[in-house]
Amino acid sequence: MSDFIQLHRQSKERLLRFAEQREPPSEKAQKWITIGNISICSMTLAGILLLHPFTGRITSIQMAFSAGQEILGMLMSALIFYSYMQDPDSAEEHTRLFATLIATNVAGMFLDECSWIMDGVASLAFLHTLCITALLYINAAIIYQFWLYSAYLMGIEQEKSKRITLALIFFFSVYVALLVVNLFWPIFFSVDSAGVYHRLELYPLMTLSLLIILPPLIYAFAHFDGTKQEKQIAAMFLLMPLMGMVMTLAFSNRAFQYSGVLMSIILAMGSVISGRGKHMAVVRAELDTATKIQESMLPMIFPPFPEREEFEIYASMDPAREVGGDFYDFFMIDDDHLALVIADVSDKGVPAALLMMSAKILINFRARMGGSPAQILAEVNGQLCENNESGMFITVWMGILDVKTGVMTCANAGHEYPAIREDGLFRLLTDVHGLPLGVMPGMKYQDYEIRMKPGDAVFVYTDGVPEANNAEDEQYTLGRMELALNQIQERDPESVLKGVRADVDAFVKGADQFDDLTMLCVAYRGGRSEEA
């Protein structure tokens, strides 16, 4: 039984991950965004401010072009990053990789601008050497981050990606060691006593490091499972940095690789956000349809039976945004018997809404034919199992109250324990659970009785109540719910439900609601014979 409850919760967690993607980024993702934003904006601002005191240093078209290119690239990066922060549908891993790649690329642009400004200033020769060395370190970091980002976007298997990443770490360790050697024995570049930067014969080895990641990227592209358009975009994504590297080698003292990486980022962001936008539009339309189906099926008028004095009933369903999977129902089977149902579908969206609608209609129809809750649930389970290709299931609690005697016959198909108010106090009733509906045909369920006296009540709910989370990721729990039930002064069902909801709200303190909160309460007032 516990395996099915766990499966139920796992199904909900899949939806919660979707729901979380639609909200502002998590605390960890927000940290990456904040760090990236501060880094990119600081370097962009510093790059712009450096132009003022060193304006006189820009004495050639080549220098003006290169410095302007880097400033423009940093401004574009800051704009792209700001736009990214406005996108509410970004996964945490994508946030981390994107923030790191674009911040590293901006650092390369900033250092390249600094090297142009210092070029030819004798007093800054040593600082210029350090700047170029740091710039080449950044080049290695950009290539490494570009690999990680590409592997993520093209879905390379984690184990293969890990092996390639370890190989790259080894290669770049050698790369870094060679740069340290270059500080003492120039083999790749030098800065002479006049502060002028010179590329040496082995310099291409520094820029050709991008070729190291080409074989695994070509492999990833060959196995990329995307549409024709997505493959075209992926090909351009890989070619842009390579084109930048070729142009850097072809034009002396100019660096185009950062612009190439930036163009790749723009392509990737356009593709990812566009594709996600289309997908999210479809999903949101589906969820909106599911919500309308759900709302149309729930009895919403209270009191529902104003002419009946034997009982009082109230129910509520607060959906987690537009993703709803719970339902409740109540109806008179005949003049003396009131049926009560509360249920929770294991999945969400239109398929789950349709299953909910089917289950609700089947239970209602079968109950009017007579029989106990156990018999009703057994037959409905068989009908739901016949064509349940989706693998969804429904936890259900059902009770039938004899309004003349106060005897309620109940059965539980994998649902939460009901809370019973006797002698003025609510207590959880650990009733016998059967399997949820739709899991296995031929299941039998067990009836049990609750003998209600005037003033007694039954409170049932879905797992969104005890599993409501606060900002510290703590759950509300059944214990808090039971305590809240017994602290409510008013005894009518509406006050009971509103009191529990107020206590849940006070506990979560504004944290996101990731599951439906559905509750139903019926209070027994006594049979007519007792009132006469």
Salt bridges, closest charged atoms under 4 A:
GLU23 OE2 - ARG321 NE 3.63
ASP87 OD2 - ARG276 NH1 2.65
ASP89 OD1 - ARG284 NH2 3.05
GLU93 OE2 - ARG96 NH2 2.69
ASP192 OD2 - HIS198 NE2 2.83
ASP288 OD2 - LYS292 NZ 3.34
GLU310 OE2 - ARG308 NH2 2.93
GLU310 OE2 - ARG528 NE 2.98
GLU312 OE1 - ARG525 NH2 2.46
ASP318 OD2 - ARG501 NH1 2.56
GLU322 OE2 - ARG22 NH1 2.31
ASP329 OD2 - LYS360 NZ 3.43
ASP334 OD1 - HIS337 ND1 2.94
ASP335 OD1 - ARG308 NH1 3.25
ASP344 OD2 - HIS8 NE2 3.44
ASP344 OD2 - LYS12 NZ 2.42
GLU379 OE1 - ARG366 NE 2.90
ASP402 OD2 - HIS337 NE2 3.71
ASP423 OD1 - LYS453 NZ 3.92
ASP431 OD1 - HIS433 ND1 3.51
GLU449 OE1 - ARG451 NH2 3.13
ASP456 OD2 - LYS453 NZ 3.59
ASP463 OD1 - LYS12 NZ 2.54
GLU467 OE2 - ARG9 NE 2.78
GLU494 OE2 - LYS498 NZ 2.70
ASP505 OD1 - ARG501 NE 2.93
ASP515 OD2 - LYS12 NZ 2.61
ASP515 OD1 - LYS348 NZ 3.59
